[in-house]
Amino acid sequence: MTIRAKPLPADERRAATVEAVIQLAATQNPSDITTAAIAGHMHLTQGALFRHFPSKDAILQAVMEWVAEQLLARVERAAQDAPTPLAALEAMFLAHTAFIAEHPGVPRMMFGELQRAGDSLPRRMVRTLLGRYGERLQQLFAQGKAEGEIDPTLDAEAAATLFIGTIQGLVMQSMLSGDVERIRRDAPRVFAIYQRGIRSAP
């Protein structure tokens, strides 16, 4: 007997579609995810799916919007609760890696979009996300310098690039090992090394 998904309000159906794509991306190449696969995962017909999204690119756009909103909100909450700039950077680092451990399909989707030829809207959204993230990091570097916690000669742009690149490296290691939780285990030790490179001399 074929199981059909219960009718949901439009917003809930769109949110469920985003979740389905991220779940599928955790176990297969994102470029191979078809609208038929998404509909099948949700126990829907493609026609039902297209009532909420006009195309696969529209679905990918919704996924990238969700990622940007959720990730930036999570790291911002983590930073706001921290007592110092360095503590805020560590909290952001750990919050980001925890987000990836919970949603392993997200980095696969982002890497996939950045590898696509052309300048698609989802690709531009990934660049915007990274730009906003980098700006927030540079704000914390400036604050840390002003408070004497971060090396006053620090190249903030390079430090932001290294911060994000270090997380990307942890993502790659966890993907290669097939152990998603590895990123959560390795993150505190890796950040400790990063922190030693940017803090002010005692």
N, C-alpha and C positions, 0 to 999 in steps of 0.2 A: 504494500500500500504506500503511495506517495504521500509524504508529509508536506503540507503547505504551511507557510508562516502565517500567523494571525495578522489581520490588518492592523497597522499602526498609524498614528498621526504622522504627517509628513516629516516633521523635525526628527521624530524618533526613528523613522525609517532611514533618513539620511545619516543619522548618527550610527545606526546599526550597519549601514553600508560601509562607512569609514572603518568601523571596527572589524568588519569582515575582511576588508582589503589588507589591513595591518596584520590580521591573523594569517591570512594566506601568504603575505610577504615574508613571514617568519620561517616558512618552510619551503618556499620556491622562489625562483627568479621573478622579481616584480614585473619584468617586461613580458613574462609569459602568462601573467594573470589576465584572463579574458573576462569580458562582461558575462559570458556564459558561466565561467567558473565562479564569479562573484555571486551571481544569481543562484547557482546550485548550492553554494555554501550557505546561503541564506534561505534555501528552500523556497525560492521565488522563480517565476518565469522572467526571462529577459524583458518582456513587455512591462511587467510590474516594476522592474528596476528602472527602466527608461521613463517611467512616469515621474520619477524624482530627479533623474539626471539625464540630460540630453545626449551625453557621449561619455566614453571612457575618460577623456581628458577632463571632463567636468567632475568625474569621480576623483581623479588624481588631484585636482585642484582642491576639492573638499578635504581630502586627506592631508594635503600640505597645510591648509588653513588650520585644521585641527591640531596638527603637530606643532605649528608655530604658536598657537594660542596656549596649548597645554604646557609645552616645554618652557616657554618664556614665563608663564605664570608660576610654574613650579620653582624655577631657579630664582625668580624675584622674591617669592615668599621665603625661600631659604635665606637669601641675602638679607632681607629685612629683619629677620629674627636674630642675626648674628651681631655680637657686640663690637667687633672691630672689622676693618677692611679685609685683613688676611683671613679672619674667621668667615667673613662673608664669601670670599673666593673659595674657601674650602667647602662651605655649605653648598655653593652653586655647583662645584665639581661633583660632589657626592650626590646631590639631587639629580643632576644630569645623568650620571651613570646609573642611578637607580631607575630613572625613567626608561632608559634603554633596556635594562634588565627586565623590566616589566613589559616592554613593548619592543621585542627584538626585531619585528618587522619594520620599525621606523627607520633605522639607519640603512637597511637594505633598500627601502623606497627612496631615501635621499640620495644614496650613492647611485642608484639607478637613474634618477632624474638628472643628476649632474653629468652622467655619461651619455645622455641622449644628445644626438645632433640637433642643431637649431637652438632657438631661444624660446622654449615653450613657457607658458604661464607658470606651471608648477616649478620649472627650473628657476625662473625669476623669483618665485616666492622663497625658494631655498636660499638664494643669495641674499634676499632681504632679511630672512631670519638670521643668517650668519652675521650680516651687517649690524642688526640691532643688538645681537648678543655681544659682538665685539665692542660696540659703543658702551654697553653696560659694564663690561670688564674694564674699559679704560677709565670710566668714572671711578671705579673702585681703586684702580692704580693711582689716580690723581689724589683721591682722598687719603690713601695709605701713605703717599709721599708727604702730604701736608701734615699728617699726624706722626711722621717719623717712623712709621712701621715698615715702609717699603723703600728700597734703595732709591734715592733721589735721582740717580743717573739711569734708572731703568728705561729701556726703550719700550714704551707702553704698547705700541703697535705690534712689535715683535712678540712681546709677552702675551698679548691677546691671541695672536696666531698660534703660539706654542700651547696655550691653554686649550684651545679648541682642537688643535692637532693631536695633543696628548690623549684627549678623549677619543678621537677618531682612531688612534693607534690601539687603545684598549678595546675598542669595538672590533677592530680587525683581529686582534689576538683571540678574543672570545669567539668570534665567528670561525676562525681557523681551528680552534680547539673543539668546537662543537659544544662548548660549555658556556651558556649564556650568563650564568651566575658568576663566572670568573671575573667579569668586569666589576661586579660589586665587591668582590674580595680584594682585587688588586688596587682599586681606586685609592683607598687611604694611603697605602705605601707609596704609590706613584705620586700623589699630590705632595707628600712630605718632601720628596726630592725636588719637585717643581718649586715648592715654597722656599726651600733653601736658596734657590737661585734668584729670588726676587726680593727677599726681605732685606732690610737695612742691616748693616754690620752692628754687632752689639757694642 
